[in-house]
Amino acid sequence: MATATMNKTHGRVTQVVGVVVDVAFSEGHLPAIYNALEIKLDERTLVLEVAQHLSETSVRAVSLGSTDGLAR
């Protein structure tokens, strides 16, 4: 399972569609729009930019690199 981090706050990838990635966070830990998220994938780090708040606990982000191998 892939995880996203923000200032040591962990999120969970819930959906991947191309370069668009939805990430869920615990309540009160939602990153601001335009914030960067980092996802550790094996030996590389994937950077995402938060584009939209979907709810009080979920964001939609755009990957700045290839999402090959990223799964929820």
N, C-alpha and C positions, 0 to 999 in steps of 0.2 A: 504494500500500500504506500502511495506517495504522500508525503506530508509537506505542508507549506509553513514557513516560519516568518514571524515578524516580531522583532525585539524579544526573542525567546518565547513568543506566543505561538503555539502550534495550531495549525488548521488541518483540515482533511479534504483532499480532493474528492469532489462528488461527481464531477462530469468533465469530460474532455471531448471537444468537438473541434478538430483542427487545431488552430492556435488559441481558441477560446477555452478557458479553464474556469470552472466554478469551484470555489473553496468555501467550506463551512468552518466557522470559528465558534468558540464558546461565547455566550452572551457577555457583552461588555468589552470584547476584545476585537471588534471589527476594525480593520485598517481603513484609513482615509482613502478617498479616490486619489489616484496618481501615485500612491505609495507603491514601493517595490516589494514583491514577495520572492523568496528564494526557495527552490525545491531541489533537494539533493537527490540525484539520480545516479546510482553507482559511483562512477568517478568524475561526474560532471555536475555543475550547478546550473539549473534553469532559472532564469529571472522572468518574473511576470509583473505587469503593471495593472493595478486595480483600476477598472474602468466603470464599474457600476455596483451599487449596493442592491442586492436582490431582496434582502430581508434584514432583520436585525441581527442575523447570525451568518449570512452568506454574502459573498461577493462574486462578481464575474470579472475575470482578469484576462489580459491578452498577453500571450507568451512573446518574448523578444527573441526566442530561439526555437529550434525544432522540438516538437513535443513527441517525437518518436520514442516509444518505450514508456510513455507516461500513461498510467491507468489509475482508475479511482480506487 
